[in-house]
Amino acid sequence: MEKLTAARLKALDDDHIRNLSRMEQSNEDVLVHSSDIPGGYTVPPHRHRRTQFLCVFAGVVLVSTDRGRWMIPPGHTLLIPRGLEHSVEMYSDVSMRSVYIYSPEGRAASQEPTVLEVTDLARQLITEAVRKGVLSEERNRAELVMALLLDEIGRLPERRLGLPFPASGRLAGLCRDFVEQPSPAAKIDDWARRLNMSRRTFTRFFREEMGVSFVTWRQQACLFACLPRLAAGEPVTRVALEAGYESVPAFTTMFKRMLGSSPRAYLSNREAA
């Protein structure tokens, strides 16, 4: 990753402001935007008047809102509802494509952030839409591409990669510490004791605050911590063992359950798509 100097950070901020202003002033129903951003940069909190489908072609990004955090690996997109303030952190050098849809119908009408898997067809259509965006003489073909892209977006499969995160309080501190040093062996009793709660009270409290069980959240958080390292090319064995798993098969089982394929096959497919 490149070293982000103050001048480089300012240039990235200025570029974001220009792009955001241009998009917000446009009257187009559908807009597409391509960006390649260095790791370590965070797009400041902002919002759009269109629903955004933030598609990651390479690298890993973390999108944060007051509703939770979503880590987006290669080959996935996050549906960001119109009007929802969010920031985007680059965990590695990132290549992104975004589709902005003004229509209040179909999937663009969703009010909940949702992670979707980008199909091969959707990826090709997005790439073509970006290219057609600068070829005004091919307007008719561009409109056909956009129409097919909108239809395909409505068919993208959901993937549960959201990580609920409390806004504040002692639980937020425990969650932040865990994300920094995740362990699949973390115990409910340990967390309950640190919050001076009984196991039963903590279990109920955690689900009320997070919307998922402690075990489910722990699995998701562990996966989040591993994805940037895997995307950066670190060996699966090293990542699995340093994440606290006793064996690579145990890690692979968790990975398959969450993402539908082994770590090697998953990342190979995402980067080759």
C-alpha positions in Angstrom: 0.0 0.0 0.0 1.2 3.5 -0.7 2.1 5.9 2.1 -0.7 8.4 2.5 0.9 11.9 2.9 -1.1 14.9 4.0 -1.1 16.1 0.4 -2.3 12.8 -0.9 -5.1 12.7 1.7 -6.2 16.2 0.8 -6.3 15.2 -2.9 -8.4 12.2 -2.1 -10.8 14.3 0.0 -11.1 16.9 -2.8 -11.8 14.2 -5.4 -14.5 12.7 -3.2 -16.2 16.1 -2.7 -16.1 16.8 -6.5 -17.6 13.4 -7.3 -20.3 13.7 -4.7 -21.3 17.1 -5.8 -21.4 16.0 -9.5 -23.6 13.0 -8.6 -26.0 15.0 -6.4 -26.5 17.6 -9.1 -27.2 15.1 -11.9 -30.7 14.4 -13.0 -29.9 10.9 -14.3 -32.0 8.1 -12.8 -29.0 5.7 -12.8 -25.3 6.7 -12.4 -22.2 4.6 -12.4 -18.8 5.5 -10.9 -15.4 3.9 -10.9 -12.7 4.5 -8.3 -9.4 3.0 -7.3 -8.4 4.1 -3.8 -5.3 3.3 -1.8 -5.5 1.3 1.4 -5.6 3.3 4.6 -7.9 6.0 3.3 -11.3 6.6 4.8 -14.1 8.3 2.9 -15.6 10.8 5.4 -19.2 10.4 6.5 -21.6 11.4 3.8 -25.0 10.5 2.3 -26.6 10.2 -1.2 -30.1 11.1 -2.5 -29.9 7.8 -4.5 -29.6 4.3 -3.3 -26.0 3.2 -3.7 -24.7 -0.3 -4.6 -21.1 -0.1 -3.6 -19.4 -3.0 -5.5 -15.9 -4.1 -4.6 -13.9 -5.6 -7.5 -10.6 -5.9 -5.6 -9.5 -5.3 -2.0 -11.6 -5.1 1.1 -13.6 -2.1 2.5 -15.5 -1.5 5.7 -18.7 0.6 5.6 -19.8 2.1 8.9 -23.2 3.5 9.7 -25.2 4.0 12.9 -26.9 0.8 12.1 -23.8 -1.4 12.0 -20.7 -2.2 10.1 -20.4 -4.1 6.9 -17.1 -5.5 5.6 -17.3 -6.0 1.8 -14.8 -8.4 0.3 -14.1 -8.7 -3.5 -17.1 -9.8 -5.5 -19.7 -8.3 -3.3 -21.7 -5.1 -3.1 -23.4 -3.3 -0.2 -26.8 -1.8 -0.8 -26.7 1.6 1.0 -30.2 3.1 1.3 -30.7 6.7 0.1 -30.1 9.2 2.9 -28.2 6.9 5.2 -25.0 8.5 6.4 -22.0 6.3 6.0 -18.2 6.2 5.8 -16.0 3.8 3.9 -12.6 2.6 5.1 -10.1 1.0 2.7 -8.6 -2.1 4.4 -6.3 -2.5 1.4 -5.8 -1.0 -2.0 -9.3 -1.1 -3.4 -11.0 -1.1 -6.8 -14.6 -0.1 -6.6 -17.6 0.5 -8.9 -20.7 2.1 -7.6 -24.2 2.1 -9.1 -26.5 4.9 -7.9 -30.3 4.4 -8.5 -32.9 7.1 -8.0 -35.9 4.9 -8.6 -38.0 4.2 -5.4 -39.0 0.8 -6.8 -37.5 -2.7 -6.6 -34.4 -3.4 -4.6 -33.4 0.3 -4.7 -36.4 1.0 -2.4 -34.8 -1.0 0.5 -34.4 0.8 3.7 -31.9 -1.7 5.2 -28.2 -2.0 4.3 -27.7 -5.4 2.6 -24.7 -7.3 1.4 -25.2 -8.9 -2.0 -23.0 -11.2 -4.1 -22.0 -9.7 -7.5 -22.7 -12.3 -10.2 -20.5 -12.6 -13.3 -23.2 -11.0 -15.4 -23.6 -8.1 -13.0 -19.8 -7.5 -13.0 -19.7 -7.4 -16.8 -22.7 -5.1 -17.0 -21.2 -2.7 -14.4 -17.9 -2.7 -16.3 -19.7 -2.0 -19.6 -21.9 0.7 -17.9 -18.8 2.5 -16.7 -17.3 2.4 -20.2 -20.6 3.5 -21.9 -20.9 6.4 -19.5 -18.2 8.2 -21.5 -19.4 7.2 -24.9 -22.4 9.5 -25.6 -22.6 8.3 -29.2 -23.7 4.9 -27.9 -26.6 6.2 -25.9 -29.2 3.6 -27.0 -26.9 0.7 -26.2 -26.0 2.3 -22.9 -29.6 2.4 -21.9 -30.1 -1.2 -22.8 -27.0 -2.1 -20.6 -28.5 0.0 -17.7 -31.9 -1.7 -18.0 -30.4 -5.2 -17.9 -28.1 -4.2 -15.0 -31.1 -3.0 -13.0 -32.8 -6.3 -13.6 -29.8 -8.2 -12.6 -29.3 -6.2 -9.4 -32.8 -7.4 -8.4 -31.6 -11.0 -8.6 -28.3 -10.7 -6.7 -28.2 -13.2 -3.8 -27.9 -11.9 -0.2 -24.9 -12.6 1.9 -24.9 -12.2 5.7 -21.7 -10.1 6.1 -23.1 -7.3 8.3 -21.5 -6.9 11.7 -23.9 -5.2 14.2 -22.0 -2.8 16.4 -23.3 -0.9 19.5 -22.8 2.9 19.2 -21.4 3.3 22.8 -21.3 1.9 26.3 -19.3 -0.9 27.8 -20.5 -3.4 25.3 -19.1 -1.3 22.5 -15.7 -1.4 24.2 -15.7 -5.1 24.4 -16.8 -5.4 20.8 -14.0 -3.1 19.6 -11.4 -5.0 21.6 -12.7 -8.3 20.1 -12.5 -7.0 16.5 -8.9 -5.9 17.2 -8.0 -9.4 18.5 -10.8 -11.9 17.6 -10.9 -15.4 19.0 -13.5 -18.1 18.2 -12.9 -19.4 21.7 -14.3 -16.3 23.4 -16.8 -17.3 26.1 -20.2 -15.8 27.0 -19.4 -16.2 30.7 -16.2 -14.1 30.3 -18.1 -11.2 28.7 -21.0 -11.4 31.2 -18.5 -11.3 34.1 -16.8 -8.2 32.6 -20.2 -6.5 32.4 -21.2 -7.6 35.9 -24.1 -9.6 34.5 -25.4 -13.1 34.9 -25.0 -15.4 31.9 -28.8 -15.3 31.3 -29.0 -11.5 31.6 -26.0 -11.0 29.3 -27.4 -13.3 26.6 -30.7 -11.5 26.6 -29.0 -8.1 26.7 -26.6 -8.9 23.8 -29.4 -10.1 21.5 -31.5 -7.0 22.3 -28.6 -4.7 21.6 -27.2 -6.5 18.5 -30.1 -8.3 17.0 -28.1 -11.6 16.8 -26.8 -14.1 19.4 -23.3 -13.8 20.8 -22.1 -16.9 19.1 -23.4 -15.6 15.7 -21.7 -12.2 16.2 -18.5 -13.9 17.3 -18.4 -15.9 14.1 -19.0 -12.9 11.9 -16.4 -10.8 13.7 -13.8 -13.5 13.3 -14.6 -13.7 9.6 -14.3 -9.9 9.3 -10.8 -9.9 10.8 -9.6 -12.6 8.5 -10.9 -11.3 5.2 -8.5 -8.4 4.7 -5.5 -10.7 5.5 -6.7 -13.3 3.1 -7.4 -10.7 0.4 -3.9 -9.4 0.9 -2.5 -12.9 0.0 -1.6 -14.2 3.5 -1.5 -18.0 3.7 -4.8 -19.5 4.9 -3.0 -21.7 7.5 -1.3 -18.7 9.1 -4.5 -16.6 9.2 -6.6 -19.5 10.6 -4.1 -20.3 13.4 -3.5 -16.7 14.4 -7.2 -16.2 14.5 -7.4 -18.8 17.2 -8.6 -21.8 15.3 -7.1 -25.1 16.3 -6.9 -26.3 12.7 -7.4 -25.2 9.1 -10.4 -27.5 8.6 -12.2 -25.9 11.5 -11.6 -22.4 10.0 -12.6 -23.7 6.5 -15.9 -25.1 8.0 -16.7 -21.7 9.4 -15.8 -19.9 6.2 -17.9 -22.3 4.1 -20.9 -21.8 6.3 -20.6 -18.0 6.1 -19.5 -17.6 2.4 -20.4 -20.8 0.7 -16.9 -22.0 -0.4 -13.5 -22.6 1.0 -11.2 -19.6 1.6 -8.9 -20.5 -1.4 -11.8 -21.2 -3.8 -13.7 -18.1 -2.6 -10.8 -15.6 -3.1 -9.7 -17.2 -6.3 -13.2 -16.9 -7.8 -13.5 -13.3 -6.6 -10.2 -12.1 -8.0 -10.6 -14.0 -11.3 -14.2 -12.8 -12.0 
